[in-house]
Amino acid sequence: MIIALDAMGGDNAPDVNVIGARDALKIHPELEKIILVGDDATLREACTRHKLTDRRAQILHASQVIGMEESGAKSVRRKRDSSISIATDLVKQGEAQAVVSAGNTGAAVACATIKLRLLKGVERAGIASPIPNEFGTCNILDAGANPEAKAKHLATYAVMGAVYARQVLGVQGKPVVGIMSNGEEDEKGTTLTKEALILLKHMVESGRANFDFRGNVEGHDLFETHLDVCLCDGFTGNVVLKSCEATAKAMSKWLKREFKRNPFRVMGALLSKGAFGAVKDRTNYETYGGSPLLGVRGTVIISHGSSSALAIRNALTMASKSIRNEVNHQIEHALHELTLPKVKLPSEGS
């Protein structure tokens, strides 16, 4: 398998990308090649500095970079020779099976949607972002690709998220899916969530669901409930994800500040170092590597802008798992001949 890496993407590029590629090649002998896309001279210097000498690492020159602050879609059209555009072209042309990027998320989504197109049966791609909970990992889907989702989009996300949970994350049996709402009762939520609830219940009742449906779930269920996929529009998902990340960082700062207030607390912190380390590892985005953009032709893994080398290595691992387990083929199979009824809420009747 061949993976294209946007080596100029991210806050700490290109160093973390080069180190991540080096480490991924060491632990994944099945990787035929990692193509590092970016400025040739810069990448060659970084490869020398970080001792990336594996012949399976190849550099492909790209003269432009899309900055993190730039508009994604506009920049893709304006910077056709950007590292993310060239990396995505490799997948489009069949010269790579996956693209990994820690760069501008909007640009990565726009590139994938425009260049790779969508899988049969998919109208909108969605980002599945992991959040650790009591029972494993809950994936928020969508976490930012489709802010104005429709009910049928959420129904498709349920199918795609269930396939990803089983094929890549190793969930046994049918993954558990829920809809983010402001209450568990069926009558709670927005028009979007109510319509999606009807569609998902229809899928379950007709025997076409590849998941167990929990119905509406609330914010606390992300952490306390056996839930593999939580469905929502991209606007809601992005707000939830960033709020969770910010809360985790704030809690870490507050704990450090309080532990330093007196020597006894410092001693307690030292004794609890192992426990704190374990919690940090479980909540650290580096452990997961990145978030897949589900629904496009080809594997696309979008990593955090501040990704470390470990995160890039794990993102490359995630890409290789998705390719090896034929996630896209499984998604198309699950969506084959899936027909969804038109939904009219009771309050909208005659």
C-alpha positions in Angstrom: 0.0 0.0 0.0 1.1 3.6 -0.7 0.2 6.6 1.4 0.6 10.2 0.4 1.6 12.5 3.3 1.0 16.3 3.2 4.5 16.9 4.6 4.0 20.7 4.8 0.7 20.5 6.7 0.4 21.4 10.3 1.8 23.8 12.9 5.0 21.8 13.3 5.7 20.8 9.7 7.7 19.4 8.2 9.7 17.9 11.1 6.8 16.0 12.8 5.7 14.7 9.4 9.1 13.4 8.5 9.7 11.8 11.9 6.2 10.3 11.9 6.8 8.8 8.4 10.2 7.5 9.6 8.6 5.8 12.6 5.6 4.4 10.6 7.9 2.8 8.1 9.8 1.1 10.9 6.8 -0.6 12.4 4.8 -1.2 9.2 6.8 -3.4 6.8 3.6 -3.8 4.7 3.9 -0.2 3.6 5.2 -0.1 0.1 5.8 3.6 0.1 5.1 6.9 1.9 5.2 9.8 -0.5 6.1 13.0 1.3 4.6 15.9 -0.6 6.1 19.4 -0.2 9.0 21.7 -1.0 11.8 19.4 -2.2 14.8 21.2 -0.7 13.0 21.6 2.7 12.0 18.0 2.9 15.4 16.7 1.9 17.1 18.7 4.6 14.5 17.5 7.2 15.0 13.9 6.1 18.7 14.2 6.6 18.3 15.9 10.0 15.9 13.2 11.2 17.7 10.3 9.6 14.9 9.2 7.3 16.9 7.0 5.0 14.3 4.3 4.2 14.1 3.9 0.5 10.3 3.5 0.8 10.1 7.2 1.6 9.8 9.3 -1.6 9.7 13.1 -1.9 7.3 14.7 -4.4 7.8 18.5 -4.9 4.9 20.9 -4.3 5.7 24.6 -4.6 2.8 25.9 -2.4 1.4 25.5 1.0 -2.1 26.3 2.3 -1.8 28.1 5.6 -3.9 27.1 8.6 -5.6 30.6 8.6 -6.6 30.5 4.9 -10.0 29.8 3.5 -10.0 26.1 2.6 -12.1 26.0 -0.5 -10.8 29.2 -2.0 -7.2 28.3 -1.4 -7.6 24.9 -3.1 -8.8 26.7 -6.3 -6.1 29.4 -6.0 -3.1 27.2 -5.0 -3.3 24.2 -7.3 0.3 23.3 -6.6 -0.2 23.1 -2.8 1.1 20.1 -0.9 -2.5 19.0 0.0 -3.7 19.3 -3.6 -0.8 17.3 -5.0 -1.1 14.7 -2.3 -4.8 14.3 -3.0 -4.1 14.1 -6.8 -2.0 11.0 -6.1 -5.0 9.2 -4.7 -7.2 10.5 -7.5 -4.7 9.1 -10.1 -4.4 5.8 -8.3 -0.8 6.3 -7.4 -1.6 6.2 -3.7 -4.5 4.7 -1.7 -4.6 7.2 1.1 -3.7 10.8 2.0 -2.8 12.0 5.5 -2.7 15.7 6.4 -2.4 17.8 9.6 -2.9 20.9 7.6 -5.9 23.1 6.9 -9.0 21.0 7.6 -11.2 23.0 5.2 -8.6 22.5 2.4 -8.3 18.8 3.1 -12.1 18.4 3.0 -12.5 20.5 -0.1 -9.7 18.7 -2.0 -11.1 15.3 -1.2 -14.6 16.2 -2.1 -13.7 18.0 -5.3 -11.0 15.7 -6.6 -12.0 12.2 -5.2 -15.7 12.6 -5.4 -18.1 10.7 -3.2 -18.8 7.0 -2.8 -22.0 5.6 -4.3 -24.9 6.2 -2.0 -23.2 9.1 -0.2 -24.4 12.7 -0.6 -22.1 14.4 2.0 -18.8 13.3 3.5 -18.4 13.4 7.3 -15.5 13.6 9.7 -15.5 11.0 12.5 -13.6 12.3 15.5 -12.8 10.1 18.5 -13.6 10.9 22.1 -12.6 8.4 24.8 -15.4 7.2 27.1 -16.0 4.6 29.8 -16.5 1.8 27.2 -13.9 2.6 24.7 -14.2 5.3 22.0 -17.1 7.3 20.8 -16.8 8.9 17.4 -18.6 12.2 16.8 -19.8 12.2 13.2 -19.9 14.7 11.7 -17.2 16.9 13.4 -17.0 19.7 10.9 -17.3 18.7 7.2 -21.0 19.3 6.8 -22.4 22.1 9.0 -25.8 22.1 7.3 -26.7 18.4 7.4 -30.0 16.9 6.5 -31.6 13.9 8.1 -30.6 11.5 5.3 -27.0 12.6 5.7 -27.1 11.5 9.4 -28.6 8.2 8.3 -25.7 7.7 5.9 -23.2 8.7 8.7 -24.7 6.0 10.9 -23.9 3.3 8.3 -20.4 4.7 7.6 -19.6 5.2 11.2 -20.6 1.7 12.1 -18.4 0.2 9.3 -15.5 2.3 10.5 -16.0 1.3 14.1 -15.9 -2.4 13.2 -13.3 -2.5 10.5 -10.7 -0.1 11.9 -11.5 0.3 15.7 -12.2 -3.3 16.2 -15.7 -3.0 17.7 -17.2 -6.5 18.2 -20.8 -7.0 17.1 -23.0 -4.2 15.9 -21.7 -0.8 16.9 -24.0 1.4 19.0 -25.2 4.6 17.4 -27.1 7.6 18.9 -28.2 11.0 17.8 -27.0 14.1 19.8 -30.0 15.9 21.2 -31.1 17.9 24.3 -33.0 14.9 25.8 -33.5 11.2 25.4 -37.2 11.5 24.6 -38.2 11.1 21.0 -40.0 14.5 21.0 -36.8 16.3 22.0 -34.4 18.0 19.6 -34.5 20.0 16.4 -36.3 19.2 13.2 -33.1 17.6 11.9 -32.7 15.2 14.8 -36.4 14.3 14.9 -36.4 13.5 11.2 -33.1 11.5 11.5 -34.6 9.6 14.4 -37.5 8.5 12.2 -35.2 7.4 9.4 -32.9 5.4 11.7 -35.8 3.7 13.4 -37.1 2.8 9.9 -33.7 1.3 9.1 -33.7 -0.8 12.3 -37.3 -2.0 11.8 -36.7 -3.0 8.2 -33.6 -5.0 9.2 -31.2 -2.8 7.1 -29.3 -1.3 9.9 -25.7 -2.5 10.5 -25.8 -1.0 14.0 -27.7 -1.0 17.2 -29.7 2.2 17.6 -29.8 3.9 21.0 -32.0 6.8 20.0 -31.4 10.3 21.3 -28.4 10.8 23.5 -27.2 13.8 25.5 -23.8 15.4 26.0 -22.9 13.3 29.1 -23.5 10.1 27.1 -20.3 10.8 25.1 -18.4 9.8 28.2 -20.7 7.7 30.4 -22.6 5.5 27.9 -21.7 2.6 25.6 -21.8 4.6 22.4 -19.6 4.0 19.4 -21.0 6.7 17.1 -22.8 9.9 18.0 -24.5 11.6 15.0 -24.9 15.3 14.6 -24.4 18.1 12.0 -20.9 19.4 11.4 -21.6 22.7 13.2 -22.7 21.0 16.4 -20.0 18.3 16.2 -17.2 20.8 15.8 -18.4 22.9 18.7 -18.6 19.8 20.9 -15.2 18.5 19.9 -13.4 21.8 20.5 -15.2 22.3 23.8 -14.1 18.8 25.0 -10.5 19.5 23.9 -10.5 22.9 25.6 -12.0 21.4 28.8 -9.3 18.7 29.0 -6.5 21.3 28.6 -8.1 23.6 31.2 -8.4 20.8 33.7 -4.8 19.8 33.2 -3.7 23.4 33.9 -5.9 23.7 36.9 -4.6 20.5 38.4 -0.9 21.5 37.9 -1.6 24.8 39.5 -3.3 23.3 42.5 -0.7 20.6 43.0 2.1 23.3 43.2 0.4 25.2 46.0 2.2 23.3 48.8 4.8 20.5 49.3 2.3 17.9 50.4 0.3 18.2 47.2 3.5 18.0 45.2 4.3 14.7 47.0 0.8 13.5 46.3 1.2 14.4 42.6 4.5 12.4 42.4 2.8 9.4 43.9 0.0 9.6 41.5 2.2 10.3 38.4 1.4 6.9 36.9 -2.3 7.4 37.2 -2.2 10.9 35.7 0.0 9.6 32.9 -2.5 6.8 32.0 -5.4 9.3 31.9 -3.4 11.7 29.8 -2.6 8.9 27.3 -6.2 7.9 27.0 -7.4 11.5 26.4 -4.5 12.5 24.2 -5.4 13.0 20.5 -1.9 11.7 19.6 -3.1 8.3 20.6 -5.7 8.3 17.8 -3.6 10.1 15.2 -6.4 11.6 13.2 -10.0 11.6 12.0 -11.1 9.9 8.9 -13.2 11.8 6.3 -15.8 9.1 5.5 -17.7 8.9 2.3 -15.0 9.9 -0.3 -13.4 7.7 -2.9 -10.0 7.0 -1.2 -8.8 7.1 2.3 -8.4 10.5 3.9 -7.1 11.0 7.4 -7.2 14.5 8.9 -4.9 15.1 11.8 -4.9 17.8 14.5 -3.1 21.0 13.4 -0.7 20.8 16.4 0.0 17.1 15.8 3.2 15.6 17.1 5.4 13.0 15.3 3.5 10.3 17.3 0.2 11.6 16.1 1.4 11.5 12.5 2.7 8.0 12.9 -0.6 6.9 14.3 -2.5 8.7 11.5 -0.5 6.7 9.0 -1.3 3.5 10.9 -5.0 4.4 10.8 -4.7 5.0 7.0 -3.1 1.6 6.5 -5.8 -0.1 8.6 -8.5 1.5 6.6 -6.9 0.4 3.3 -6.2 -3.1 4.5 -9.7 -3.6 5.8 -11.3 -2.1 2.7 -13.4 0.4 4.6 -14.8 2.1 1.5 -15.8 -1.2 -0.1 -17.6 -2.1 3.1 -19.4 1.2 3.2 -20.6 0.9 -0.4 -21.8 -2.7 0.4 -23.7 -1.5 3.5 -25.3 1.3 1.5 -26.2 -0.8 -1.5 -29.9 -0.5 -2.3 -30.6 1.3 1.0 -33.7 3.4 0.4 -34.9 5.9 2.9 -38.5 7.1 3.1 -39.5 10.7 2.8 -40.0 12.0 6.3 -42.9 14.3 7.5 -43.1 15.1 11.2 -46.5 14.6 12.8 -46.7 18.4 13.5 -46.3 19.1 9.8 -49.3 17.0 8.8 -52.5 18.3 7.2 
